[in-house]
Amino acid sequence: MKTIQLLVLCFFVQWSYAQEKSLLWEVSGNGLPKPSYLYGTIHMICPNDYFLTDSTKAAFQKAEQVYLELDMDDPTLMSKMMQMMLLTNGKKIKDYLKPEEYTLLSDYFKEKMGTNLDQMGGMKPFALMSMLYTTLLSCQPQSYEVVFTQMASSTKKELLGLETVELQMGVFDQIPYEKQAGLLADMVRKKDESSKEFGDMVALYKKQDLEGLLKLMDNSEWDFNGYEDILLAKRNSAWVPIMEKAMKSKSTFFAVGAGHLGGTKGVLQLLKKQGYIVKAVL
């Protein structure tokens, strides 16, 4: 992974059943002067699998401003991300792994990326995990966030973020590093299964099949059981007031990880509870 935006951890969530197959949702009613739109992204996908429907392009054009999880055109974004990726407790990734796990990871990173893990030992586990995800693809990943940032720039729409880099990346500091490091080792140890699962996830995403993603993730070996509220629910709840304020001022196009949309604690349901009409755009 190049940045936190490429993490596909957004899918560790329970979706509500009987969900319509759509990644694009219109939000209206409850006093809004104009509809706004909410789109679910996948943070990493091969160019051959990337798609953007005509209805999504039309919704983007109708909107007057754009919100991503982060303000992607912030000139300080990358420097802040790099700072947040580093361990600051005096330890190294080696301290959170068994010797055989560290050797396994070191060999893998050297084989796949030509990089010595010792040189990256000061990085937090989630940062190394994001890099590892890129090795599961046989391509240079495409980013929906980058595409929407470029579209906002070309159409001169203001681009804003729902949360700060510090808040988003700080989420992983609330999950034990030992837990994260263990998942990192498991992904390499079972790299064929990891790659297949990722491929299955992409296939379901292309079908806009949220129920299928639920079933896949329910059976996943690589999840953060017990930390879903930290990764998703609390962030979703914090986003909704920001979204409400934005929608009341201008028609807004929101694009967030698809894992934030569904389920009883997902953004779609939270908006419905606030009295908005939320419907799939096919």
Backbone as a ProteinNet text record, in pm:
[ID]
protein_1_A
[PRIMARY]
MKTIQLLVLCFFVQWSYAQEKSLLWEVSGNGLPKPSYLYGTIHMICPNDYFLTDSTKAAFQKAEQVYLELDMDDPTLMSKMMQMMLLTNGKKIKDYLKPEEYTLLSDYFKEKMGTNLDQMGGMKPFALMSMLYTTLLSCQPQSYEVVFTQMASSTKKELLGLETVELQMGVFDQIPYEKQAGLLADMVRKKDESSKEFGDMVALYKKQDLEGLLKLMDNSEWDFNGYEDILLAKRNSAWVPIMEKAMKSKSTFFAVGAGHLGGTKGVLQLLKKQGYIVKAVL
[TERTIARY]
82.7	0	85.7	47.3	122.7	81.4	-45.5	-96.1	-208.8	-255.8	-366.1	-490	-505.5	-624.4	-631.5	-517.6	-517.3	-554.5	-566.7	-604.3	-743.6	-758.5	-890.2	-957	-910.1	-969.3	-1110.1	-1151.1	-1287.3	-1390.3	-1350.8	-1448.9	-1471	-1400.6	-1423.9	-1545.2	-1663.3	-1787.6	-1901.3	-2008.5	-2128	-2226.9	-2263.8	-2362.2	-2502.4	-2600	-2739.4	-2781.9	-2865.1	-2911.8	-3019.8	-3057.7	-3155.9	-3111.2	-2979	-2922.7	-2927.6	-2969.8	-2969.7	-2826.3	-2808.2	-2673.3	-2639	-2576.6	-2534.4	-2425.2	-2333.3	-2229.6	-2262.5	-2361.3	-2398.4	-2535.7	-2545.2	-2668.7	-2701	-2828.5	-2875.8	-2933.8	-2899.6	-2950	-3033.4	-3159.4	-3248.8	-3345.1	-3437	-3536.7	-3481.1	-3561.9	-3522.2	-3473.7	-3535.7	-3503	-3386	-3325.6	-3213.1	-3262.4	-3194.6	-3236.5	-3214.3	-3111.8	-3079.6	-3030.5	-3043.9	-2990.7	-2837.8	-2783.5	-2640.5	-2618.8	-2493.5	-2465	-2352.5	-2363.4	-2264.9	-2219.4	-2087.6	-2031.9	-1933.4	-1942.9	-1853.1	-1735.8	-1616.6	-1496.2	-1430.6	-1339.3	-1242.8	-1108.8	-1026.3	-908.6	-793.1	-807.8	-700.5	-760.9	-735.6	-793	-707.1	-698	-620.6	-694.8	-622.1	-686.4	-785.8	-756.6	-847.4	-979.6	-979.2	-1100.2	-1170.8	-1102.4	-1159.8	-1278	-1381.3	-1495.9	-1560.8	-1629.5	-1706.5	-1828.9	-1946.2	-2068.3	-2106.7	-2188.4	-2236.1	-2317.9	-2393.9	-2474.3	-2385.7	-2272.3	-2178.4	-2114.6	-2077.2	-2019.3	-2120.3	-2246.9	-2351.2	-2374.5	-2373.6	-2391.8	-2277.3	-2157.5	-2041	-2055.9	-2102.1	-2119.2	-2225.9	-2332	-2439.8	-2395.5	-2307.5	-2265	-2182.5	-2191.4	-2120.4	-1989.1	-1972.3	-1847.7	-1825.2	-1702.8	-1664.8	-1599.8	-1641.2	-1580.2	-1526.4	-1398.5	-1340.5	-1313.7	-1261.1	-1227.7	-1124.9	-1029.8	-926.7	-926.3	-876.6	-860	-736.6	-760.6	-650.4	-567	-616	-534.2	-462.9	-461.6	-385.7	-236.7	-160.3	-18	65.4	13.5	88	48.2	-40.8	-97.1	9.9	96.3	193.8	293	337.1	433.7	369.6	243	171.9	156	126.2	110.5	240.6	349.2	477.8	511	480.9	505.7	421.5	296.2	204.9	233	311	342.5	457.2	524.3	642.7	613	672.8	663	737.7	678.2	740.4	767.9	754.7	773.5	910.1	1001	1135.9	1148.6	1039.1	1043.5	1045.6	1070.4	1071.4	971.2	935.6	840.9	890.9	1023.5	1083.7	1040.5	1012.3	974.1	834.3	755.5	618	598.4	706.9	699.8	788.9	749.7	836.9	952.6	1068.4	1184.6	1153.5	1080.5	1049.3	953.6	865.9	774.4	850.4	945.2	1024.1	1105.9	1162.5	1238.4	1147.6	1027.2	929.3	897	868.3	834.2	953.5	1067.9	1187.9	1217	1207.8	1231.2	1126.9	1002.6	893.7	911.5	941	958.4	1078.9	1182.1	1300.3	1269	1192.8	1157.4	1063	960.1	854.6	886.7	960.1	983	1130.1	1216.8	1359.9	1401	1326.6	1348.9	1387.3	1484.6	1527.6	1434.5	1371.6	1276.2	1343.1	1471	1543	1539.1	1540.1	1538.1	1401	1297.1	1161.6	1111.5	1202.1	1164.8	1096.9	1113.6	1052.3	909.7	859.1	722.5	622.3	505	399.2	347.1	292.9	244.9	145.1	50.1	-51.3	11.8	119.6	187.3	253.5	314.3	373.8	265.7	152.3	41.2	-10.5	-15	-63.9	30.2	159.6	257.4	240.9	214	197.8	79.1	-28	-146.7	-113.4	-22.3	10.9	73.4	136.8	198.9	94.7	-27.7	-134	-191.5	-154.3	-202.7	-93.3	-133.4	-36.9	-37.8	-46.7	-59.1	-16.5	-9.9	6	-134.4	-168.6	-307.6	-359.8	-489.8	-562.2	-633.4	-646.3	-709.8	-830.9	-947.4	-1067.3	-1048.5	-980	-959.4	-878.7	-777.5	-697.2	-781.8	-863.5	-950.5	-1046.6	-1111.4	-1206.7	-1136.7	-1015.5	-937.3	-908.5	-871	-844	-970.9	-1083	-1210.6	-1253.1	-1232.2	-1266.1	-1182.3	-1055.1	-966	-1005.7	-1035.6	-1067	-1201.1	-1292.4	-1423.7	-1431.5	-1316	-1306.1	-1406.9	-1426.3	-1510.3	-1422.1	-1469.6	-1392.4	-1386	-1265.2	-1243.6	-1211.5	-1283.6	-1267.1	-1257.8	-1222.7	-1209.1	-1300	-1347.5	-1434.2	-1356.4	-1226.9	-1144.8	-1001	-921.8	-781.9	-694.9	-574.9	-479.3	-451.3	-432.8	-401.5	-511.4	-636.2	-748.6	-758.1	-748.9	-765.8	-655.6	-532.7	-422.5	-401	-446.4	-436.6	-527.5	-626.5	-716.4	-637.1	-533.3	-456.1	-367.4	-345.6	-271.5	-356.2	-487.2	-577.2	-591.5	-530.5	-532.6	-393.3	-381.1	-248.4	-158.7	-36.1	57.1	84.5	78.7	99.5	-8	-132.2	-243.6	-219.5	-180.6	-157.1	-39.7	66.5	184.8	153	70	31.3	-46.6	-137.7	-213.3	-121.4	-23.7	73	147.4	193.3	263.7	171.5	46.3	-49.2	-75.9	-82.1	-109	3.3	126.1	239.6	244.6	220.1	224	121.5	7.3	-99.6	-125.6	-18.9	-29.2	-120.3	-126.5	-215.3	-361.4	-394.8	-530.5	-561.7	-462.2	-480.9	-510.5	-433.2	-449.4	-584.7	-625.4	-755	-868.5	-860.7	-966.1	-976.1	-861.2	-862.2	-926.9	-894.1	-955	-1104.9	-1150.5	-1294	-1362	-1294.2	-1350.4	-1365.9	-1265.3	-1271.3	-1384.7	-1400.9	-1508	-1645.1	-1663.9	-1791.4	-1810.3	-1701.7	-1710.8	-1755.4	-1700.7	-1737.8	-1885.3	-1939.3	-2081.5	-2166.1	-2100.7	-2167.8	-2253.2	-2202	-2274.2	-2233.5	-2305.2	-2271.5	-2300.7	-2407.2	-2438.6	-2329.1	-2279.8	-2172.1	-2045.2	-2017.8	-1901.1	-1915.6	-2037	-2063.4	-2028.9	-2079.8	-2056.8	-1908.1	-1840.2	-1697.1	-1620.5	-1650.2	-1576.4	-1612.3	-1733.3	-1771	-1681.8	-1636.3	-1553.9	-1405.1	-1368	-1228.3	-1142.5	-1020.5	-924.6	-849.5	-852.5	-771.6	-862	-902.7	-989.1	-944.6	-1017.6	-989.4	-1108.3	-1144	-1256.5	-1237.1	-1342	-1334.9	-1297.8	-1255.2	-1211.8	-1292.3	-1407.5	-1488.8	-1538.5	-1573.9	-1624.5	-1517.3	-1393.1	-1283.8	-1259	-1258.3	-1227.3	-1341.7	-1464.9	-1579.2	-1684.8	-1749.1	-1868.9	-1844.7	-1738.1	-1711.1	-1680.6	-1610.8	-1579.4	-1705.9	-1790.8	-1917.1	-2000.3	-2011.5	-2090.2	-2032.1	-1900.2	-1835.7	-1854.3	-1866.7	-1881.1	-2019.6	-2123.1	-2260.8	-2289.2	-2253.5	-2278.7	-2206.2	-2086.5	-2011	-2082.2	-2132.3	-2205.4	-2333	-2404.3	-2528.7	-2503.4	-2401.8	-2369	-2332.5	-2255.3	-2213	-2332.9	-2421.4	-2536.2	-2634.8	-2645.3	-2737.4	-2688.1	-2557.4	-2501.1	-2491.2	-2452.8	-2434.8	-2463.1	-2502.5	-2512	-2371.9	-2355.5	-2222.6	-2209.1	-2093	-2058.4	-1959	-2001.6	-1914.6	-1862.1	-1734.9	-1677.9	-1594.3	-1639	-1570.1	-1559.4	-1475.1	-1462.6	-1597.7	-1624.2	-1755.9	-1794.8	-1697.6	-1727.1	-1794.9	-1790.9	-1855.2	-2003.9	-2052	-2189.8	-2294	-2273.3	-2379.5	-2381.7	-2480.1	-2493.7	-2570.3	-2608.2	-2687.3	-2610.5	-2477.9	-2395.1	-2328.8	-2373.3	-2316.9	-2374.4	-2307.4	-2347.7	-2487	-2522.7	-2655.8	-2764.8	-2751.1	-2852.5	-2852.6	-2735.5	-2727.7	-2797.5	-2783.1	-2849.7	-3001.1	-3043.5	-3187.7	-3245.3	-3170.6	-3216.4	-3230.6	-3153.7	-3161.1	-3277.1	-3347.1	-3465.3	-3446.6	-3331	-3306	-3360.7	-3393.6	-3432.4	-3305.4	-3272.5	-3150.5	-3189.2	-3158.7	-3198.4	-3084.2	-3081.1	-2977.7	-2997.9	-2888.2	-2890.3	-2829.5	-2907.5	-2864.4	-2814.8
-119.3	0	123.6	223.9	348.7	443.3	446.2	532	461	519	458.1	444.4	533.1	525.9	395.4	324.1	200.7	80.1	97	-15.7	-64.8	-195.3	-250	-297.3	-251.5	-291.7	-239.4	-150.1	-97.6	-207.9	-325.3	-431	-519.4	-497.1	-577.9	-523.5	-558.4	-499.8	-594.8	-581.8	-660.5	-574.5	-624.5	-554.1	-596.1	-509	-548.1	-632	-729.3	-814.1	-744.1	-804.9	-748.3	-611.3	-596.1	-469.7	-467.8	-355.4	-344.1	-341.3	-392.2	-396.6	-262.5	-178.7	-47.3	6.9	79.8	150	297.8	344.7	486	505	600	624	772.8	802.2	941	970.5	1085.4	1128.8	1254.8	1250.7	1365.4	1376.9	1475.1	1493.8	1560.4	1563	1619.1	1763.6	1837.4	1978	2010.2	1908.9	1936.6	2010.7	2119	2193	2114.9	2029.7	1948	1811.9	1709	1577.7	1580.3	1494.7	1468.9	1321.3	1280.4	1144.1	1083.3	953	878.6	758	747	639.9	556.9	424.4	333.2	293.3	318.3	286	158.6	106	7.2	78.1	69.6	155.1	105.9	-10.6	-62.6	-159	-135.7	-220.3	-207.6	-314.9	-309.9	-224.4	-155.3	-74	-152.2	-278.7	-359.5	-387.6	-379.4	-405	-275.6	-165.8	-36.9	-1.6	57.5	103.2	220.6	302	413.6	427.6	403.6	402.9	542.9	548	677.4	750.5	673.9	737.6	800.8	739	795.8	922.3	918.7	1038.3	1152.3	1117.8	1220.4	1280.1	1194.7	1243.2	1334.9	1298.1	1381.4	1518.8	1519.8	1646.8	1734.3	1671.8	1748	1811.8	1744.2	1792.1	1920.4	2001.4	2128.5	2122.2	2017.5	1999	1850.7	1814.8	1674.4	1652.1	1544.8	1503	1361.9	1342.4	1209.5	1185.7	1068.6	1045.2	1148	1177.8	1276.3	1383.7	1498.7	1607.3	1576.4	1513	1460	1566.2	1688.3	1791.3	1880	1836.4	1905	1885.4	1992.4	1977.3	1913.9	1911.3	1851.8	1706.3	1654	1520.9	1412.2	1404.8	1296.7	1303.4	1422.5	1435.2	1393.7	1427.7	1386.8	1234.9	1175.5	1030.8	959.4	1008	945.4	950.3	1060.4	1072.7	973.7	957.7	869.9	721.6	689.5	550.5	495.8	581.8	540.5	514	407.2	377.7	484.8	526.6	632.8	586.8	456.7	403.3	341.7	363.7	309.6	164.9	104.7	-34.2	-45.4	-166.9	-197.4	-309.3	-327.7	-433.2	-569.4	-583.8	-708.9	-744.7	-642.4	-665.3	-723.5	-718.8	-766.2	-898.5	-957.1	-1081.5	-1187.8	-1312.9	-1423.2	-1426.4	-1478.2	-1480.1	-1541.9	-1654.1	-1720.1	-1635	-1557.9	-1469.7	-1354.6	-1302.2	-1191.2	-1238.5	-1357.7	-1412.9	-1433.1	-1484.8	-1506	-1374.2	-1270.8	-1140.3	-1078.8	-1089.3	-1030.7	-1091.3	-1223.2	-1292.2	-1251.4	-1238.2	-1202.9	-1062	-967.6	-830	-818.4	-893.7	-889.8	-949	-1058.4	-1124.4	-1039.6	-986.1	-916.6	-769.8	-704.6	-561.4	-522.8	-622.4	-593.5	-503.1	-511	-421.6	-500	-449.2	-511.3	-466.6	-560.5	-526.9	-453.1	-478.8	-407.8	-257.2	-217.1	-74.5	-12.8	-95.8	-47.1	-86.8	-132.4	-185.1	-86	43.4	145.7	178.6	113.5	139.1	60.2	118.1	50.2	-68.5	-170.2	-289.4	-258.8	-166.3	-139.7	-81.6	-4.8	52.9	-57.1	-153.3	-266.5	-353.6	-364.8	-442.8	-380.5	-248.9	-181.1	-202.9	-207.3	-236.5	-379.9	-469	-609.8	-630.4	-553.6	-567.6	-547	-457.1	-431.4	-553.1	-640.9	-760.3	-865.5	-849.7	-944.4	-917.1	-805.2	-768.2	-786.2	-815	-829.9	-703.2	-587.9	-462.6	-347.1	-229.1	-106.7	-61	-61.4	-35.5	100.5	102.3	225.8	269.8	400.1	453	538.5	501.8	584.1	722.3	727.8	856	950.8	898.4	981.6	1027.6	936.6	971.3	1083.2	1070	1172.8	1304.8	1296	1418.8	1489.3	1412.8	1470.4	1527.4	1456.7	1504.4	1634.7	1642.1	1764	1880.7	1855.1	1960.5	2008.3	1913.2	1949.9	2022.1	1997	2062.9	2180.4	2207.6	2320	2309.5	2185.3	2164.1	2160.7	2220.4	2218.8	2076.6	2036.1	1901.9	1913.6	1837.5	1843.5	1701.9	1692.9	1562.9	1548.3	1425.4	1397.8	1384.3	1356.5	1343.4	1379.8	1400.3	1436.7	1312.3	1330.4	1220.3	1164.2	1253.8	1210.6	1123.5	1161.7	1084.1	949.4	950.3	825.8	725.9	769.3	676	643.5	733	706.7	594.4	561.3	450.3	322.5	301.2	177.5	173	288.1	289.2	236.9	223.9	172.4	20.7	-39	-184.1	-236.1	-333.5	-381.6	-412	-363.3	-387.3	-536.7	-611.7	-756.2	-820.9	-773.8	-825.2	-795.4	-672.1	-632.3	-708.9	-723.3	-794	-940.7	-999.4	-1138.9	-1157.8	-1064.4	-1071.4	-1054.1	-967.6	-945.4	-1074.2	-1143.9	-1270.1	-1375.5	-1379.6	-1477.5	-1455.6	-1330.5	-1301.4	-1352.2	-1344.8	-1394.9	-1546.8	-1599.7	-1744.9	-1814.4	-1747.9	-1804.8	-1712.7	-1677.6	-1576.6	-1619	-1747.5	-1792.4	-1770.9	-1804.3	-1782.3	-1633	-1555.5	-1410.3	-1352.3	-1396	-1345.7	-1384.9	-1509.6	-1555.4	-1476.8	-1456.1	-1383.3	-1240.6	-1179.6	-1044.1	-1040.9	-1140.4	-1149.1	-1167.8	-1252	-1272.4	-1142.2	-1067.1	-941.3	-842	-834.2	-743.6	-783.7	-913.8	-961.5	-920.9	-933.8	-894.5	-743.6	-671.2	-525.2	-482.5	-546.8	-513	-543.6	-641.5	-673.2	-582.7	-498	-409.7	-491.4	-609	-706	-692.6	-609.6	-585.9	-707.7	-781.9	-902.2	-1006.5	-1018.2	-1112.9	-1076.9	-948.1	-903.4	-937.6	-925.4	-962.3	-1108.3	-1195.4	-1338.4	-1371.2	-1305.7	-1329.5	-1288.7	-1170.7	-1121.1	-1194	-1246	-1325.8	-1448.6	-1499.3	-1620	-1590.8	-1463	-1425.2	-1462.4	-1505.7	-1533.8	-1407.7	-1308	-1188.9	-1070.9	-1065.3	-955.7	-898.5	-798.2	-733.4	-752.5	-879	-908.4	-840.3	-772.6	-703.5	-557.4	-516.7	-378.4	-307.1	-367.4	-308.7	-168.7	-149.7	-18.7	88.8	54.9	150.4	183	79.6	98.2	162.1	133.3	174.1	254	192.4	251.4	390	406	535.9	641.8	602	696.5	733.2	633.1	661	763	742.8	833.7	974.9	983.2	1115.1	1183.6	1104.8	1162.1	1222.6	1159.1	1199	1346.6	1402.3	1545.8	1634.4	1593.7	1668.4	1660.6	1541.9	1522.9	1605.5	1606.2	1682.9	1831.5	1883.9	2025.4	2056	1966.8	1986.9	1982.4	1884.1	1867	1982.8	2041.5	2153.2	2279.4	2288.4	2407.1	2391.1	2270.9	2246.1	2099.5	2073.9	1936	1877	1763.1	1708.7	1566.8	1536.6	1400.5	1347.6	1245	1182	1050.5	1022.3	893.5	840	726.8	664.9	515.3	448.7	304.7	235.7	142.2	78.6	10.6	-31	-95.1	-5	125.7	220.3	238.3	183.4	210.9	127.1	-5.3	-95	-128.4	-208.6	-253.2	-154.7	-198.3	-114.3	7.2	-1.7	110.9	181.2	146	205.5	342.7	415.4	552.7	558.9	464.1	466.6	460	366.8	351.2	470.3	523.8	640	761.1	778.2	889.5	869.5	745.3	715.7	748.1	714.1	741.8	891.5	970	1114.4	1175.5	1089.2	1134.4	1157.3	1120.5	1139.9	1022.8	1051.6	947	901	774.4	718.8	607.8	626.5	526.6	496	371.4	328.3	395.6	431.5	483.9	377.5	323.9	211.6	259.5
0	0	0	-79.2	-86.6	24.6	56.7	163.6	233.4	342.8	417.3	331.5	229.5	145.2	69.1	51	-25.4	59.2	190.2	275.1	239.1	231	202.8	330.6	443.5	569.9	586.1	499.1	506.2	492.6	444	421.9	543.1	652.7	771	845.3	796.6	844.8	816.2	889.2	861.5	784.8	669.6	586.9	627.9	604	623.4	504	529.3	420.5	338.5	226.8	135.2	86	74	27.2	-125.6	-183.6	-328.2	-379.6	-500.7	-556.9	-619	-540.9	-589.1	-499.2	-559.7	-484	-470.2	-548.1	-549.4	-485.8	-391.8	-318.3	-317.7	-338	-334.8	-196.8	-142.5	-12.2	-33.6	7.7	-12.9	105.2	95.3	200.2	324.2	428.6	557.8	545.8	454.1	438.7	348.4	285.5	196.6	71.6	31.8	-87.5	-216.8	-216	-333.7	-286.5	-370	-331.9	-325.4	-242.4	-239.2	-269.7	-284.4	-328.7	-245.7	-225.2	-146.9	-227.5	-247.2	-329.7	-248.6	-262.1	-192.2	-278.7	-231	-307.4	-255.1	-333.8	-287.7	-302.2	-201.1	-197.4	-284	-343.8	-428.2	-528.7	-657.5	-761.7	-887.5	-965.3	-1089.9	-1192.8	-1279	-1382.7	-1467.6	-1493.6	-1575	-1504.1	-1372	-1294.6	-1255.3	-1267.9	-1230.1	-1320.5	-1261.9	-1340.9	-1269.9	-1347.6	-1293.9	-1383.9	-1327.8	-1407.8	-1453.9	-1557.9	-1608.2	-1501.6	-1421.9	-1317.6	-1211	-1183.7	-1086.1	-1141.3	-1268	-1330.6	-1332.7	-1359.3	-1363.3	-1224.4	-1122	-985.4	-945.3	-985.9	-955.3	-1020.1	-1143.5	-1215	-1149.6	-1098.9	-1036.2	-904.8	-834.2	-702.8	-715	-610.2	-608.5	-531.5	-451	-377.7	-353.4	-317	-302.7	-165.8	-100.5	25.9	10.9	41.1	54.1	202.5	236	376.6	423.5	335.7	364.3	256.9	292.3	195.2	111.7	-3.7	-83.9	-154.5	-163.3	-226.9	-124.3	1.2	104.9	77.4	56.4	22.7	133.5	255.6	367.3	393.2	310.1	333.8	343	244.3	239.7	354.7	389	498.8	630.9	649.9	770.8	774.6	659.5	652.8	688.4	633.7	660.4	808.7	872.2	1015.8	1095.3	1054.4	1126.6	1103.1	1001.4	970.6	1055.3	1128.3	1202.4	1349.3	1401.3	1543.1	1622.2	1731.1	1811.6	1954.9	1978.5	2113.1	2135	2039.7	2053.1	2009.8	1964.2	1921.1	1769.1	1722	1579.8	1553.4	1426.8	1391.3	1439.5	1446.3	1491	1633.2	1713.6	1853.2	1867.7	1760.8	1767.7	1694.1	1647.2	1571.9	1632.8	1616.4	1652.9	1552.9	1593.1	1501.9	1366.5	1367.7	1240.4	1155.5	1220.8	1147.9	1084.1	1157.3	1102.8	981.7	991	878	757.3	783.3	677.1	606.2	684	627.1	555.5	616.6	557.4	420.7	412.2	284.8	181	225.6	133	77.4	164	118.8	24.9	53.5	-33.2	-169.8	-171.3	-297.6	-380.8	-317.7	-390.2	-419	-329.5	-345.7	-348.8	-335.1	-336.5	-222.7	-111.4	1.3	124.8	196.8	320.7	432.3	499.1	604.2	720	740.2	846.3	823.6	697.5	664.9	690.6	698	722	860.1	944	1074.5	1165.6	1137	1220.3	1181.3	1076.9	1032	1114.5	1132.3	1205.6	1124.5	1191.7	1120.1	1009.3	1033.1	931.3	805	820.2	704.3	621.3	688.4	617.9	554.4	622.9	568.6	439.4	436.8	317.3	199.9	228.8	124.4	76.2	170	135.2	42.6	63.5	-21.4	-168.6	-197.9	-338.1	-404.8	-325.1	-382.8	-418.6	-370.4	-404.1	-542.1	-600.3	-732.5	-836.1	-956.9	-1066.4	-1151.6	-1084.2	-1156.6	-1066.2	-1126	-1048.7	-1011.3	-881.7	-841	-884.7	-911.9	-941.6	-814.5	-794	-674.3	-710.8	-657.7	-679.3	-618.4	-505.5	-439.8	-527.4	-594.1	-684.5	-802.8	-856.5	-969.1	-930.9	-816	-773.5	-742.1	-693.3	-669.1	-801.3	-901.9	-1034.2	-1095.9	-1078.9	-1133.2	-1064.4	-934.9	-862	-910.9	-934.6	-982	-1121.5	-1210.4	-1348.6	-1360.3	-1266.4	-1269.1	-1171.4	-1107.4	-1013	-897.7	-850.1	-732.9	-607.9	-501.3	-377.3	-322.9	-281.8	-227.4	-78.9	2.5	147.3	203.8	331.7	395.9	516.1	539.9	653.7	784	774.9	894	862.4	965	947.1	933.6	882.6	874	1013	1107.9	1244.1	1302	1276.6	1329	1258.3	1124	1049.5	1079.7	1070.7	1089.6	1237	1324.6	1467.2	1512.2	1429.6	1461	1485.6	1407	1417.2	1541.2	1602.4	1728.4	1843.3	1819.9	1923.4	1915.5	1814.5	1797.2	1831.4	1920.3	1960.4	1840.6	1847	1737.6	1721	1830.5	1821.6	1734.2	1748.8	1669	1521.4	1491.9	1353.6	1292.9	1369.7	1320.2	1293.5	1380.1	1359.5	1231.3	1201.1	1076.3	956.2	971.4	864.1	831.3	933.8	912.7	852.5	898.6	845.8	697.3	656.1	515.1	426.2	474.4	396.1	403.3	522.1	541.3	452	432.5	350	230.9	161	54.4	-59.6	-89.7	-197.6	-159.5	-35.1	12.3	19.2	61.7	69.9	-67.6	-165.9	-300.9	-359.1	-334	-384	-320.2	-188.6	-120	-170.7	-194.9	-247.3	-385.1	-468	-600.6	-592.9	-500.1	-481.4	-438.6	-351.4	-304.1	-418.4	-504.5	-618.8	-712.8	-734	-821.6	-767.4	-637.5	-576.6	-580.7	-564	-571.7	-711.5	-813.8	-950.8	-978	-907.7	-920.1	-831.7	-752.8	-656.7	-559.5	-527	-445.8	-298.9	-225.4	-86	1.7	-31	44.6	26	-96.1	-123.4	-47.6	-38.1	37.8	185.5	235.4	374.6	399.1	312.8	330.3	320.1	228	211.4	336.4	388.1	502.5	631.9	639.1	755.9	769	655.4	654.1	641.3	647	628.4	748.8	720.5	826.9	868.4	782.1	806.3	840.1	965.6	1004.4	1139.2	1184.9	1312.2	1405.3	1427.9	1516.1	1651.5	1695.9	1823.5	1810.7	1690.4	1670.8	1561.8	1525.1	1418.7	1455.1	1581	1622.1	1605.9	1638.1	1624.7	1478.3	1394.2	1252.5	1175.3	1216.3	1135	1209.8	1307.6	1367.8	1426.8	1503.1	1565	1459.8	1357.3	1249.4	1173.3	1146	1077.1	1153.5	1284.6	1367.8	1366.7	1361.5	1359.1	1224.6	1117.9	983.8	961.2	1014.9	981.4	1009	1124.6	1145.1	1043.4	1004	902.7	768.5	735.8	611.2	610.3	722.2	729.4	704.6	768.5	752.3	607.5	546.3	407.4	312.9	332.1	242.4	251.4	370	387.3	317.5	298.3	233.7	82.4	36.7	-106.7	-138.3	-261.7	-307.4	-305.6	-238.2	-212.4	-264.3	-319.7	-360.6	-257.9	-182.9	-83.7	-139.8	-121.2	-161.4	-45.6	9.7	123.1	96.7	172.7	158.8	169.4	79.3	72.1	202.6	281.5	407.8	508.3	483.8	574.7	543.9	433.5	392.2	463.4	466.7	509	656.3	694.9	832	918	1036.3	1124.3	1174	1172	1215.4	1097.9	976.1	855.8	827.3	741.9	711.4	650.9	565.2	503.6	609.9	703.3	807.8	902.8	932	1021.9	960.8	829.7	762.4	761.5	742	745.7	883	986.9	1123.2	1148.9	1074.9	1089.8	1010.1	937.6	865	716.7	662	519.3	437.6	314.1	218.8	149.4	165.2	107.7	11.6	-115.6	-213.6	-310.7	-356.5	-449.1	-585.4	-648.4	-784.7	-874	-963.9	-1047.6	-1183.7
[MASK]
++++++++++++++++++++++++++++++++++++++++++++++++++++++++++++++++++++++++++++++++++++++++++++++++++++++++++++++++++++++++++++++++++++++++++++++++++++++++++++++++++++++++++++++++++++++++++++++++++++++++++++++++++++++++++++++++++++++++++++++++++++++++++++++++++++++++++++++++++++++++++

